[in-house]
Amino acid sequence: MEIKLKSGLKLKLKDISIDERDEMLDSLVYEYEDGNLVGVKMMNATITKWLRDGLDGDTSDKFLKTMTMDDRIEAFTKMQDSLLLGKGTASK
């Protein structure tokens, strides 16, 4: 599967196993305040983990540093949508 970002960057996603998918999803730690979702902990580390584990191709520091923060967040969100396969809502 390939995703295209608003910037025009195209990224190919790996065909990952259920175990890899679960590990990636388990890396998300949601923060709640008064029962309302207010954010995700360790967001930068989580995004980098998802990019390194989920992209098929170059995931070196050199490549990841070429991505803007908007690209990284958009890729992460699209990857979540892809992995959740309609069984939840990707964090925004």
C-alpha positions as CSV (number, residue, x, y, z in Angstrom):
1,M,0.0,0.0,0.0
2,E,1.2,3.5,-0.7
3,I,0.1,6.8,0.9
4,K,0.4,10.2,-0.6
5,L,0.9,13.2,1.7
6,K,-0.5,16.7,1.0
7,S,3.1,17.8,0.2
8,G,3.2,15.3,-2.6
9,L,5.5,12.9,-0.8
10,K,4.6,9.2,-1.6
11,L,5.4,6.6,1.1
12,K,5.1,2.8,0.7
13,L,3.9,0.9,3.7
14,K,5.2,-2.5,4.8
15,D,2.9,-5.5,4.9
16,I,3.3,-6.0,8.6
17,S,2.3,-9.0,10.8
18,I,-0.4,-8.9,13.4
19,D,2.3,-9.0,16.1
20,E,4.1,-6.0,14.6
21,R,0.8,-4.1,14.2
22,D,0.0,-4.8,17.9
23,E,3.4,-3.6,19.0
24,M,3.0,-0.4,17.0
25,L,-0.5,0.2,18.4
26,D,0.6,-0.5,21.9
27,S,3.3,2.2,21.7
28,L,0.5,4.8,21.8
29,V,-0.2,6.2,25.3
30,Y,-3.3,8.4,25.4
31,E,-3.6,11.2,28.0
32,Y,-7.1,11.9,29.4
33,E,-8.3,14.8,31.5
34,D,-11.7,14.5,33.2
35,G,-12.5,11.6,31.0
36,N,-11.6,13.5,27.8
37,L,-8.8,12.7,25.4
38,V,-6.3,15.6,25.5
39,G,-3.3,14.1,23.8
40,V,-0.8,11.4,23.3
41,K,2.3,10.9,25.3
42,M,5.8,10.6,23.8
43,M,4.4,11.8,20.4
44,N,7.7,12.4,18.6
45,A,9.2,9.1,19.7
46,T,5.9,7.3,18.8
47,I,5.8,8.9,15.3
48,T,9.5,8.0,14.6
49,K,8.8,4.4,15.8
50,W,5.9,4.1,13.4
51,L,7.8,5.6,10.5
52,R,10.8,3.2,11.1
53,D,8.6,0.1,11.6
54,G,5.9,0.8,9.1
55,L,7.5,2.3,6.0
56,D,9.0,0.1,3.3
57,G,12.2,1.8,2.2
58,D,14.6,4.3,3.6
59,T,13.9,5.1,7.2
60,S,17.3,6.4,8.0
61,D,17.9,9.5,10.1
62,K,19.0,11.3,7.0
63,F,15.6,10.5,5.2
64,L,13.4,11.2,8.2
65,K,15.1,14.6,8.8
66,T,14.0,15.6,5.3
67,M,10.3,15.2,6.3
68,T,8.5,18.2,7.8
69,M,6.7,17.8,11.1
70,D,3.4,18.2,9.1
71,D,4.5,15.3,6.8
72,R,5.5,13.1,9.8
73,I,2.2,13.7,11.6
74,E,0.1,13.2,8.4
75,A,2.0,9.9,7.6
76,F,1.5,8.7,11.2
77,T,-2.2,9.5,11.0
78,K,-2.6,7.7,7.7
79,M,-0.7,4.8,8.9
80,Q,-3.0,4.5,12.0
81,D,-6.0,4.6,9.7
82,S,-4.5,1.9,7.6
83,L,-3.6,-0.4,10.6
84,L,-6.8,0.1,12.5
85,L,-8.8,-1.0,9.4
86,G,-11.9,0.8,10.5
87,K,-11.8,-0.7,14.0
88,G,-11.2,2.6,15.7
89,T,-10.3,6.2,15.1
90,A,-6.8,7.4,14.5
91,S,-5.5,10.0,16.9
92,K,-5.6,13.5,15.5
